[in-house]
Amino acid sequence: MSEDIYQDVFSSFRGEEGELISILLRVQERIGYISEEAVMRISRFLRLSENQVYGVASFFSRFRFDAPGKTSIKVCMGTACHVHGGSLLADAVGWDLGITYGQATPDRRFDFQRANCLGCCTLAPVVEINEQIQSRVLVTKLKETMNRREEF
């Protein structure tokens, strides 16, 4: 990301520690993820250590540290989803795409994330595809969706 983009992002903030999450959100909106360079620049702007910035960003599943794929797939691993087969869904996605959590396919068409909770417990298990929640997902339904991946 160029210097101009960081200046633009930081221009609407005062450089206070309490602005960290808002800045992280803004950076991720602009470049799609939180890069090492972004962590360094944010830490300098807020006068925090890079470990503090990374610690906050890594706590929230919303932030990512690698460039996203064109289609983002998140499998919920919250308690309700886990009990209703979330881990089986995650295994199916990983197997089908040939990647694991936090990775993108080599062609960057897909990335695969694990979410601690997507907040849809009554719809468990859930998978989020490009911010669209798929509810009560069965492995067979997920495989059908994955087989239509040319639509993504």
C-alpha positions as CSV (number, residue, x, y, z in Angstrom):
1,M,0.0,0.0,0.0
2,S,1.4,3.4,-0.9
3,E,2.3,6.1,1.5
4,D,-0.6,8.2,0.2
5,I,-3.1,5.5,1.2
6,Y,-1.8,5.4,4.8
7,Q,-1.9,9.1,5.0
8,D,-5.5,9.1,3.8
9,V,-6.4,6.4,6.3
10,F,-4.7,8.1,9.3
11,S,-6.0,11.6,8.4
12,S,-9.3,11.0,10.0
13,F,-7.8,9.8,13.3
14,R,-6.0,11.6,16.2
15,G,-3.5,8.9,16.9
16,E,-5.1,7.6,20.1
17,E,-4.9,4.0,21.3
18,G,-8.7,3.7,21.4
19,E,-8.8,4.2,17.6
20,L,-6.9,0.9,16.9
21,I,-9.9,-1.2,15.9
22,S,-11.3,1.5,13.7
23,I,-8.0,2.0,12.0
24,L,-7.6,-1.8,11.5
25,L,-11.1,-1.9,9.9
26,R,-10.3,1.0,7.6
27,V,-7.0,-0.5,6.5
28,Q,-8.6,-3.9,5.8
29,E,-11.4,-2.1,3.8
30,R,-8.7,-0.5,1.6
31,I,-6.3,-3.4,1.0
32,G,-8.4,-6.5,1.9
33,Y,-6.2,-7.6,4.8
34,I,-3.8,-6.5,7.5
35,S,-0.3,-6.7,6.1
36,E,3.0,-6.6,8.0
37,E,3.6,-3.1,6.7
38,A,0.2,-2.1,7.9
39,V,0.9,-3.4,11.4
40,M,4.2,-1.5,11.5
41,R,2.7,1.8,10.3
42,I,-0.3,1.5,12.6
43,S,2.0,0.8,15.6
44,R,4.1,3.9,14.7
45,F,1.0,6.1,14.3
46,L,-0.6,5.0,17.6
47,R,2.7,4.7,19.4
48,L,2.0,1.1,20.3
49,S,4.2,-2.0,19.8
50,E,3.7,-4.1,16.8
51,N,2.8,-7.0,19.2
52,Q,0.0,-4.9,20.7
53,V,-1.4,-4.1,17.2
54,Y,-1.1,-7.8,16.1
55,G,-2.6,-9.0,19.5
56,V,-5.7,-6.9,19.0
57,A,-6.1,-7.8,15.3
58,S,-5.6,-11.5,15.9
59,F,-8.2,-11.6,18.6
60,F,-11.0,-10.8,16.2
61,S,-11.8,-13.3,13.5
62,R,-12.9,-10.4,11.2
63,F,-9.2,-9.4,10.6
64,R,-7.1,-11.4,8.2
65,F,-3.4,-11.3,7.6
66,D,-3.1,-12.7,4.1
67,A,-4.5,-11.3,0.8
68,P,-8.0,-12.7,0.3
69,G,-9.2,-14.9,-2.5
70,K,-11.9,-13.8,-4.8
71,T,-14.4,-16.1,-2.9
72,S,-14.0,-16.2,0.9
73,I,-15.3,-19.2,2.7
74,K,-15.7,-19.2,6.5
75,V,-16.8,-22.2,8.5
76,C,-18.2,-21.5,11.9
77,M,-16.6,-23.5,14.7
78,G,-18.7,-22.0,17.5
79,T,-20.2,-24.5,20.0
80,A,-23.5,-24.9,18.2
81,C,-21.9,-25.3,14.8
82,H,-19.3,-27.6,16.1
83,V,-21.9,-29.9,17.8
84,H,-23.9,-29.9,14.5
85,G,-21.0,-30.9,12.3
86,G,-18.9,-27.8,11.7
87,S,-15.7,-29.7,11.8
88,L,-17.0,-32.1,9.1
89,L,-17.8,-29.1,7.0
90,A,-14.4,-27.6,7.5
91,D,-12.7,-30.9,6.6
92,A,-14.9,-31.0,3.4
93,V,-13.9,-27.5,2.3
94,G,-10.2,-28.1,3.1
95,W,-10.2,-31.4,1.2
96,D,-12.1,-30.0,-1.8
97,L,-9.9,-26.9,-2.2
98,G,-6.6,-28.6,-1.1
99,I,-5.9,-25.9,1.5
100,T,-6.3,-25.4,5.2
101,Y,-7.5,-22.6,7.5
102,G,-5.9,-19.2,6.7
103,Q,-4.8,-20.2,3.3
104,A,-5.9,-19.2,-0.2
105,T,-5.8,-21.4,-3.3
106,P,-2.7,-20.8,-5.5
107,D,-4.9,-19.0,-8.1
108,R,-6.4,-16.8,-5.4
109,R,-10.0,-17.8,-6.4
110,F,-10.8,-19.1,-2.8
111,D,-9.6,-18.5,0.7
112,F,-10.6,-20.6,3.7
113,Q,-11.1,-19.2,7.2
114,R,-12.3,-20.6,10.5
115,A,-14.6,-18.4,12.5
116,N,-15.0,-18.8,16.3
117,C,-18.6,-17.8,16.0
118,L,-20.6,-16.2,13.2
119,G,-23.5,-15.4,15.6
120,C,-26.1,-17.6,13.9
121,C,-26.3,-20.4,16.5
122,T,-29.9,-21.3,15.8
123,L,-29.1,-21.9,12.2
124,A,-26.2,-24.3,12.9
125,P,-24.1,-25.4,11.3
126,V,-23.3,-22.3,9.2
127,V,-20.9,-21.5,6.4
128,E,-20.3,-17.9,5.2
129,I,-19.5,-17.5,1.5
130,N,-18.6,-13.9,0.5
131,E,-20.5,-12.6,3.6
132,Q,-23.6,-14.6,2.7
133,I,-24.7,-17.0,5.4
134,Q,-25.5,-20.6,4.4
135,S,-27.6,-22.2,7.2
136,R,-28.1,-25.8,8.3
137,V,-25.4,-26.8,5.9
138,L,-24.9,-30.5,5.3
139,V,-21.7,-31.8,3.7
140,T,-23.6,-32.9,0.6
141,K,-25.2,-29.4,0.3
142,L,-21.8,-27.8,0.7
143,K,-20.2,-30.1,-1.9
144,E,-23.0,-29.1,-4.3
145,T,-22.2,-25.4,-3.7
146,M,-18.5,-26.1,-4.1
147,N,-19.1,-27.9,-7.4
148,R,-20.8,-24.8,-8.7
149,R,-17.7,-22.8,-7.9
150,E,-17.4,-21.4,-11.4
151,E,-20.3,-19.2,-10.4
152,F,-18.0,-17.4,-7.9
